[in-house]
Amino acid sequence: MASSAPKVAEAERFETPDEVDRKAQTLADLIRKSKHFIAVTGAGVSTSAGIPDFRGPDGAWTLRAQGRQRTSKVTNTLQAIATPTHMALVELQNRGFLKYLISQNCDGLHRKSGILPERISELHGNSNREYCKDCGKEYIRDFRAVATYEKTVHDHRTGRKCTVCGGPLLDTIVNFDEFLAAEPLERAYENAKKADLCLVLGSSCTIPPSNKMPEIVGKKKSANLAICNLQSTPLDHLSTLRIFTKTDGLMMRVMEKLDIPIPPFILHRRLLVKFEKNQLVVSGVDVDGTPATFLQSVKVEYNRRVARSEPFVVNFRGELDSGTELKLELEFMGHYGEPNLEIVYEYRKEDDKHTLYLLNYNPLTGEWKTSKQSDPAGDDVEKEPTPVVNPVPEIEYIIID
């Protein structure tokens, strides 16, 4: 809890490079042998991206306990570059090693870096994700989809409406004294019970119920618990491997031992384009079909009107000839300085399916790479509305760590 943070934070410990290297080898061996490897991440995995932690010497709660204001520059989460730790976890997922990720972070970097929706429980929410109170439909945004909390911190209405049923949209952030969403919590417990290896990265392991998952693994005789954090945790006595170093330093060494390169951070965007009833309709989707907002405008060459709001619709007066190519200029939110991008859509009268464009942007080089796929999932790209998220009755006073 924020109120429990001491005025003087526990000193951070740093093991020698040789000690970290030796433990990285041990962890790499455990990962190779594991059958169900999970990771639990806290604020420490994002500090090298410029996002502060909570309980460190300059942590948000430490400064609050001291009555001080932050003087160092903080990176906007919308502009943060995923760290080597984030990208190492993505590659371990893609290679089949990492089966599940449980995160306490709300910065959205895990999802943005490439962790699949079905492989992660964002226990405390995601500042870029909101959902419909009535039908449960989710939306991913390239902006902070968080309520203003002007009247109460428990009023999560963002002011937007669901495009499916018109219901009010709510943010997914878990504030003090609030319940966690049942479905991601249940999936986290299920994976913790199956895990034979749990790696804790950058978490103090002090806040329930997220600290219960590594505890479950640590208490199993046939499983291993590894903890990487600069300060002590209440679960240290259950760990079979305890590393005092920054998470990036550990994960870079572990990936070297596994002989697996850490990929660079690439911003992945998925765009659906369809022509129907003399209208060109353009929309963004996440990898699981969830609507994703990342465009500011869409302009078609030789058409004076610019579509500036979702859904992005460009009207045509008459029927187009089959084979007509339309050049679309896409303008993005631009948090990473993404330049406008031109894509070509070919209209086929006999084809009433969507065309999916994969747009990959490298923030370091400023370059786009694009490809397209016809009929990615027909008209079923947007999945059925997910069930309304209900609280877990037995869990009370869940605090963000």
PADO-292938 format. One record per residue (C-alpha): x, y, z; residue in three letters. Coordinates in steps of 0.2 Angstrom, whole numbers, plus 2048, in hexadecimal, padded with zeros to 3 digits. Each point is the difference from the previous one (the first is absolute). Layout:
XYZala;...
//
This chain:
800800800met;8068127FDala;7FD804812ser;80C7F2806ser;80F8077F6ala;80E80580Cpro;8078117FFlys;8117F87FEval;7FF7F37F2ala;80A7F0803glu;8118017F8ala;8017F87EFglu;80D7F27FEarg;80A7FC7F1phe;8097EF7FEglu;8117FF7F7thr;7FF7FD7EDpro;8087EF803asp;7F27FB80Cglu;7F38067F5val;8087F77F1asp;8007F080Aarg;7EE801805lys;7FB8057EFala;8077EF7FAgln;7F67F780Dthr;7F08097FBleu;8037FC7EEala;8027EE804asp;7F080080Aleu;7F78097F1ile;8067F27F4arg;7FA7F280Clys;7EF808804ser;7F07FA7FAlys;7F580E806his;80A810803phe;7F7810806ile;807811804ala;7F980D80Cval;8058127FCthr;7FF81080Bgly;8058127FDala;8137FC800gly;7FF7F97EEval;7FB8127FAser;80C80B809thr;80D8007F2ser;7F28067F4ala;7FF80F80Bgly;7F07FB80Aile;803801813pro;7FE7F280Casp;7F7801811phe;80B7FB80Earg;8118047FAgly;80B80E807pro;7F780C7F3asp;7F07F67FFgly;7EF8087FFala;7FA7FA811trp;811804808thr;8008127FBleu;7EE801806arg;8057FA811ala;80E80D800gln;7F580E7FBgly;80B8037F0arg;7FC8037EEgln;8087F77F2arg;80E80B7F8thr;8067F37F3ser;7F87FF7EFlys;7F37F27FEval;7FC7F97EFthr;7EF8007FAasn;7FA7EE7FFthr;7F98037EFleu;8118047FAgln;80A7F480Aala;80B7F37F7ile;7FE7EE806ala;80F7FB809thr;80C7F17FDpro;7F67F780Ethr;7F08037F7his;8077FA7EFmet;8097F1808ala;7EF7FA807leu;7F88027EFval;80D7F57F8glu;7FF7F380Dleu;7ED8007FDgln;8037FF7EDasn;80C7F1802arg;7F47F780Bgly;809801811phe;7F680D809leu;7EE7F9802lys;7F880F809tyr;804811807leu;7F880880File;803813802ser;7FC80D80Dgln;80480E7F4asn;7F480C7F8cys;80B8087F3asp;7FB7F47F2gly;8127FC7FAleu;7FE7ED801his;7F18007F4arg;80880D7F5lys;8107F67FFser;7F87F17FAgly;7FA7F580Eile;7F07F87FAleu;7EF804808pro;7FD7EE805glu;8117FE808arg;7FF80F80Dile;7F680580Fser;802813802glu;7FA7FF812leu;7FF812804his;7FA8057EEgly;8078097F1asn;7FF8137FEser;7FD7FD7EDasn;7F27F4802arg;7EE803804glu;7F07F67FFtyr;7ED8017FFcys;7F77FF810lys;7F17F87F8asp;8067F47F3cys;8127FE805gly;8088057EFlys;812805802glu;80980E7F7tyr;8138037FEile;8058137FFarg;8108097FBasp;7FB80D80Dphe;7FD7FF813arg;7EF7F8801ala;7FE805813val;7F2809809ala;803811807thr;7FA7FA812tyr;7FA812803glu;7F27FA80Blys;8077F0807thr;80E7F47FCval;7F37F27FEhis;7F78097F2asp;8097F77F1his;7F68087F2arg;80B8067F2thr;7F280B7F8gly;8007F57F0arg;7F37F47FAlys;8007EE7FAcys;7FE7FF7EDthr;7F87EF802val;7F280480Ccys;802812805gly;8047FC812gly;80C80B80Apro;8137FB7FFleu;80A7FE810leu;813800802asp;8087F0807thr;80B80880Dile;7FE7F8812val;80180E80Dasn;8027FF812phe;7F37F5809asp;7F97F97F0glu;7FD7EE7FAphe;80A7F87F3leu;7F87FA7F0ala;7FB7EE802ala;8067F97EFglu;812805800pro;8027FC812leu;7F97EE7FEglu;80C7FE7F1arg;80F80680Aala;7FB7F380Etyr;7FE7F27F4glu;8118037F8asn;809802811ala;7F97EF805lys;8067F87F0lys;811808800ala;8107F7804asp;80A8107FEleu;7FB812805cys;80C80F7FDleu;7FC81080Aval;8078107F7leu;800811809gly;7F37FD80Dser;800802812ser;7F47F1802cys;7F780A80Ethr;7EE8037F9ile;7F37F27FFpro;7FA7F77F6pro;80E8027F3ser;80D7FA80Dasn;7F57F0803lys;8057F97EFmet;8137FF803pro;7FC7FA811glu;7F67F27F9ile;80F7FB7F5val;80D80280Egly;7F67F580Clys;8007F17F3lys;80E7F3803lys;8017FD7EDser;8018127FBala;80D80E800asn;7FD812804leu;80D80D7FAala;7FF812806ile;80980F7F8cys;7FE81080Aasn;80C80D807leu;7F7800812gln;7FB7F180Bser;7EF7F87FEthr;7F57F680Cpro;8027F17F5leu;8137FF7FFasp;8007F280Chis;7F67F67F4leu;80B8037F1ser;80C7F47F9thr;80980D7F7leu;802812806arg;80880D7F5ile;804812805phe;80280A7F0thr;7F680A7F4lys;7F47F67F5thr;8088057F0asp;8117FA805gly;7F97EF805leu;7F67FD7F1met;80D8067F4met;80C7F3808arg;7F27F2800val;7FD8027EEmet;8127FF7FCglu;8017F0809lys;7F17FA7F7leu;8088067EFasp;7F08097FCile;8028127FApro;7F580D808ile;7F58087F2pro;7FF8137FEpro;7F0809805phe;7F48017F1ile;7EF809800leu;7F47F47F8his;7F08077F9arg;7F27F67F7arg;7F48097F4leu;7F07F97F9leu;7FA8087EFval;7F07FC7F8lys;7F58077F2phe;7ED7FE801glu;7F180A7FBlys;80A80D7F8asn;80A803810gln;8127FD804leu;8017FB812val;811800809val;8037F9812ser;80D7FA80Cgly;8007F0809val;80B7F780Dasp;8077EF7FCval;7F17F8808asp;7F380A7F6gly;7FD80D80Ethr;7FD8117F9pro;81080B801ala;8018137FEthr;8118067F9phe;7FB80B7F1leu;7FC813800gln;7FA8017EEser;7FE7F77F0val;8018087EFlys;7FD7F97EFval;80A8077F1glu;7F580B7F5tyr;7F280180Dasn;7FF811809arg;7F87FA80Farg;80B7F980Fval;7F87F480Cala;805806811arg;7F67F580Cser;7FC7EE803glu;7FA7F77F7pro;80B8077F2phe;7F38007F1val;8038087EFval;7F18017F5asn;8007FE7EDphe;7F28067F5arg;7FF7F17F4gly;8067EE7FFglu;8127FD7FDleu;8077F57F2asp;8077F0806ser;813801801gly;800813804thr;80F80480Bglu;7FD80D80Eleu;80F808808lys;7FD803813leu;80A80C80Aglu;8007FC813leu;80380C80Eglu;8057F8810phe;7FE806812met;8138037FFgly;8067FC811his;8107F87F9tyr;80280D7F2gly;7F87F57F3glu;7FF8087EFpro;7F17FF7F5asn;7FF7F07F7leu;7F97FD7EEglu;7F87EF7FCile;7F77FA7F1val;7EF7F7801tyr;7FA7F77F0glu;7ED7FE7FFtyr;7F97F07FAarg;7EE8007FDlys;7FE7ED802glu;809801811asp;7F680680Easp;80E7FC80Dlys;80B80B80Ahis;8128027FBthr;80C80080Fleu;81080B800tyr;80E7FC80Cleu;809811804leu;8107FE809asn;809810806tyr;812801807asn;80180F80Cpro;8137FF7FFleu;8028017EDthr;7EF8097FDgly;7FC7F47F2glu;7F07F77FCtrp;7FF7EE7F9lys;7EF7FB7F9thr;7F87F07F9ser;7EE7FB7FDlys;7F57F1801gln;7EF7FE7F7ser;7F27F880Aasp;8097FF810pro;7F07F9809ala;7F28057F6gly;7F280A808asp;8047F8811asp;81080A803val;7F780980Fglu;7FC7F280Clys;7F07FE80Aglu;7FF80C80Fpro;8097F980Fthr;7F77FD810pro;7FE80F80Cval;80F7FF80Cval;7F97FC812asn;80A803810pro;8077F180Aval;7F6801811pro;80D7F980Bglu;80D80C7FCile;7FF811808glu;80B80F801tyr;80B7FD7F1ile;80E80D7FEile;80A8047F1ile;8137FD804asp;
//
